[in-house]
């Protein structure tokens, strides 16, 4: 049940914003999300307008020199979309017990990226490789990202780490990759 459709909420919002505004909430999912979670809307606005992420080789090489507490932010390829962003952040919450899985696909701690990049070159066992190959064949991007940029190495490394250290299946890696897709767009 949408919180906007609840009668008391609709009356409250209608009294503050007017019926036309409520109809806008019902037609525009971004406005409805912003009303339900203003902090998420604020983060979305900041990350979508102030990102530092690029797909360049130079950017990928710079990650190892970043202070561990710095952040890799924003989309690397297409504009972010609020509805998808909310779905991703909410979906990633189920992995919060694994510190190496960033909670926000558009706000990656450089320290995590630095730890995951070396895992990209890890050789997996036969069964582990099958899980990784399953993820490559079945994720939305047919890999950890739409192109072989820094995200490909970070999230490819993350997948190998999760398979090796946490026993993740290929299906679980697909879920992490799809929720962590930072390319932007609606997908």
C-alpha positions in Angstrom: 0.0 0.0 0.0 1.4 3.4 -1.0 1.6 5.8 1.9 0.3 8.5 -0.5 -3.0 6.5 -1.0 -3.7 6.3 2.7 -6.7 8.6 3.4 -5.3 10.5 6.4 -2.0 11.1 4.6 -3.8 12.3 1.5 -5.9 14.7 3.6 -2.8 15.9 5.4 -0.8 16.4 2.2 -3.8 17.9 0.4 -4.2 20.5 3.2 -0.5 21.5 2.9 0.1 21.2 -0.8 -3.3 21.2 -2.4 -5.1 18.7 -4.6 -3.0 19.5 -7.7 0.2 18.7 -5.8 -1.2 15.4 -4.6 -2.2 14.5 -8.1 1.4 15.3 -9.1 2.7 12.9 -6.4 0.4 10.2 -7.8 1.6 10.7 -11.3 5.3 11.4 -10.6 7.0 8.6 -8.7 10.1 10.7 -8.0 7.9 13.2 -6.1 6.2 10.4 -4.2 9.6 9.0 -3.2 10.9 12.4 -2.2 7.8 12.9 0.0 8.3 9.5 1.7 12.0 9.8 2.2 13.3 13.3 2.0 16.8 12.3 3.1 17.1 9.9 0.2 15.8 12.6 -2.1 18.5 15.0 -0.8 21.3 12.3 -1.3 20.0 11.7 -4.8 20.1 15.4 -5.7 23.6 15.8 -4.3 25.0 12.6 -6.0 23.3 13.2 -9.3 24.6 16.8 -9.5 28.0 16.5 -7.9 29.5 13.2 -8.9 33.2 12.7 -9.5 33.0 9.3 -11.3 34.1 8.8 -14.9 34.8 5.8 -17.1 38.3 7.0 -18.0 41.4 4.9 -17.5 42.9 7.9 -15.7 40.1 7.9 -13.2 40.5 4.1 -12.7 44.2 4.5 -12.1 43.6 7.4 -9.6 41.6 5.2 -7.2 44.7 3.7 -5.7 46.0 7.1 -4.7 42.7 8.4 -3.2 42.5 8.8 0.6 40.6 5.7 1.8 37.9 7.9 3.4 37.2 9.8 0.1 34.2 8.9 -1.9 33.6 7.9 -5.6 30.3 9.5 -6.3 27.7 9.9 -9.0 26.9 8.0 -12.2 29.6 7.3 -14.7 27.5 7.0 -17.9 23.9 8.2 -17.9 21.9 10.5 -15.6 20.7 8.9 -12.4 16.9 8.3 -12.0 15.3 8.7 -8.6 12.9 5.8 -8.8 15.7 3.3 -9.7 18.0 4.8 -7.1 15.5 4.3 -4.3 14.9 0.7 -5.4 18.7 0.1 -5.5 19.4 1.6 -2.0 16.5 -0.2 -0.5 17.5 -3.5 -2.1 21.1 -3.2 -1.0 20.0 -2.9 2.6 19.7 -6.7 2.8 23.5 -6.9 2.4 24.4 -4.4 5.2 26.1 -7.1 7.2 28.8 -7.4 4.6 31.0 -4.3 4.9 32.5 -4.7 1.4 29.1 -4.3 -0.4 28.6 -0.5 -0.7 25.2 0.5 0.6 24.8 3.1 -2.1 25.7 2.3 -5.7 26.5 6.0 -6.4 28.5 6.7 -3.2 31.4 4.2 -3.0 34.1 4.6 -0.3 37.5 4.7 -2.0 38.8 2.3 0.7 36.4 -0.4 -0.4 37.2 0.2 -4.0 40.9 -0.1 -3.2 40.3 -3.4 -1.4 38.2 -4.9 -4.2 40.3 -4.1 -7.2 43.0 -6.7 -6.4 40.3 -9.4 -6.1 39.5 -8.8 -9.8 42.7 -10.8 -10.7 42.0 -13.7 -8.2 41.8 -17.0 -10.0 38.7 -18.9 -8.9 38.2 -22.6 -8.5 36.0 -24.5 -11.0 32.8 -24.2 -9.0 33.6 -20.6 -8.0 34.2 -19.7 -11.7 30.9 -21.2 -12.6 29.2 -18.9 -10.2 31.1 -15.9 -11.6 30.2 -17.0 -15.2 26.6 -17.3 -14.3 26.6 -13.8 -13.0 28.3 -12.6 -16.2 25.7 -14.2 -18.4 22.6 -13.2 -16.3 23.2 -9.7 -14.9 21.4 -6.8 -16.5 24.7 -5.4 -17.9 26.2 -8.9 -18.8 28.9 -8.1 -16.2 29.4 -5.8 -13.3 29.0 -2.7 -15.4 28.1 -1.5 -18.9 31.8 -1.0 -19.8 35.2 -2.1 -18.5 35.8 0.9 -16.4 36.7 1.2 -12.7 33.3 -0.2 -11.7 34.0 -3.3 -13.8 37.2 -4.0 -11.8 35.7 -3.0 -8.4 32.5 -4.9 -8.7 34.2 -7.8 -10.6 36.6 -8.0 -7.7 33.7 -7.7 -5.2 32.0 -10.7 -6.9 35.1 -12.8 -6.6 35.5 -11.7 -3.0 31.8 -12.6 -2.2 32.1 -16.0 -4.0 35.4 -16.9 -2.3 34.9 -15.4 1.2 31.1 -15.6 1.6 30.1 -18.5 -0.6 27.8 -16.4 -2.8 26.1 -18.2 -5.7 26.0 -16.8 -9.2 22.4 -15.8 -8.6 23.4 -13.8 -5.5 26.1 -12.0 -7.5 23.5 -11.1 -10.2 21.4 -9.6 -7.4 24.3 -7.6 -6.0 25.4 -6.4 -9.5 22.0 -5.4 -10.6 21.3 -3.5 -7.4 24.8 -1.9 -7.5 24.6 -0.8 -11.2 26.0 2.8 -11.1 25.7 3.5 -14.8 22.6 5.6 -14.4 19.4 5.3 -16.4 16.2 3.5 -15.7 17.1 -0.1 -16.5 
